[in-house]
């Protein structure tokens, strides 16, 4: 068997010398998979707790910001006696806030037009 291994090595060297063998670099996805495995193996025991803590912190921060936005945006009058249009959902709260901002912008424009019209008195 040693003779066969020697022949295989000699054939590989001869092929490399003739330029027929091409060395390929590993693909980016392969490198990323290997890097993930190494990080996972190196951080066992610490990362899951850290990830859970950071997720909890992010969720708490989002909830605080939602509450602040709810306090800033007045409740929309809804049919059915509901006090708030958002009813706890982030998407609805953001849409309601966007509509409120547009209404405020329109009020500012109307007031600007009124001020302009009142200040431009034609002098007869």
C-alpha positions in Angstrom: 0.0 0.0 0.0 2.9 2.3 0.7 3.8 2.1 -3.0 0.4 3.3 -4.1 0.4 6.2 -1.7 3.8 7.2 -3.0 2.6 6.9 -6.6 -0.4 9.1 -5.8 1.7 11.8 -4.2 4.1 11.7 -7.2 1.2 11.9 -9.6 -0.2 14.9 -7.6 3.2 16.7 -7.7 3.6 16.0 -11.4 0.1 17.3 -12.1 0.7 20.4 -10.0 4.0 21.0 -11.8 2.2 20.8 -15.2 -0.5 23.2 -14.1 -3.3 20.8 -14.5 -4.3 20.9 -10.8 -6.1 23.9 -9.6 -6.4 24.9 -6.0 -9.7 26.4 -5.1 -10.5 28.8 -2.4 -13.4 27.9 -0.1 -16.6 29.7 -0.8 -17.8 32.5 1.3 -20.7 30.5 2.7 -18.4 27.7 3.7 -16.2 30.1 5.5 -19.2 31.7 7.2 -20.4 28.3 8.4 -17.0 27.4 9.8 -16.8 30.8 11.6 -20.3 30.2 13.1 -19.3 26.8 14.3 -16.2 28.2 15.9 -18.0 31.0 17.6 -20.7 28.6 18.9 -18.1 26.2 20.3 -16.1 29.0 21.9 -19.1 30.7 23.6 -21.1 27.7 24.9 -22.8 28.5 28.2 -22.4 32.3 28.0 -24.1 33.3 24.8 -27.6 32.0 25.3 -27.9 33.9 28.6 -26.5 37.1 27.1 -28.8 36.8 24.0 -31.8 36.3 26.2 -30.9 39.2 28.4 -30.3 41.5 25.4 -33.6 40.4 23.8 -35.4 41.2 27.0 -33.8 44.6 27.2 -34.8 45.3 23.6 -38.4 44.3 24.2 -38.6 46.5 27.3 -37.1 49.4 25.4 -39.7 49.0 22.6 -42.5 48.8 25.1 -41.4 52.0 26.8 -41.2 53.8 23.4 -44.7 52.5 22.5 -46.1 53.9 25.7 -44.4 57.3 25.1 -45.9 57.4 21.6 -49.4 56.5 23.0 -49.1 59.4 25.4 -48.1 61.8 22.6 -50.8 60.8 20.0 -54.4 61.4 21.1 -56.9 58.6 20.9 -58.9 58.5 17.7 -62.7 58.5 18.1 -63.7 55.0 17.1 -67.1 53.4 16.8 -68.0 50.8 19.5 -66.8 52.9 22.4 -63.1 52.0 22.1 -60.8 54.5 23.8 -57.7 53.7 21.7 -57.4 52.9 18.0 -54.1 51.0 18.5 -55.4 48.4 21.0 -51.9 47.4 21.8 -50.6 46.5 18.4 -47.4 48.2 17.2 -48.5 48.4 13.5 -51.8 50.1 14.3 -50.1 52.5 16.7 -47.6 53.5 14.1 -50.3 54.0 11.4 -52.4 56.1 13.8 -49.3 58.2 14.7 -48.5 58.7 11.0 -52.1 59.8 10.3 -51.9 62.2 13.3 -48.6 63.7 11.9 -50.2 64.2 8.5 -53.2 66.0 10.1 -50.9 68.3 12.1 -48.9 69.1 8.9 -52.2 70.0 7.1 -53.2 72.3 10.0 -49.9 74.1 9.9 -50.3 74.6 6.1 -53.8 76.0 6.5 -52.6 78.4 9.3 -49.7 79.5 7.1 -52.1 80.3 4.2 -54.4 82.2 6.6 -51.5 84.3 7.9 -50.3 85.0 4.4 -53.8 86.0 3.3 -54.3 88.3 6.3 -50.9 90.0 6.0 -51.2 90.7 2.3 -53.9 93.4 2.5 -54.3 95.2 -0.9 -53.6 98.9 -0.4 -56.2 100.8 -2.4 
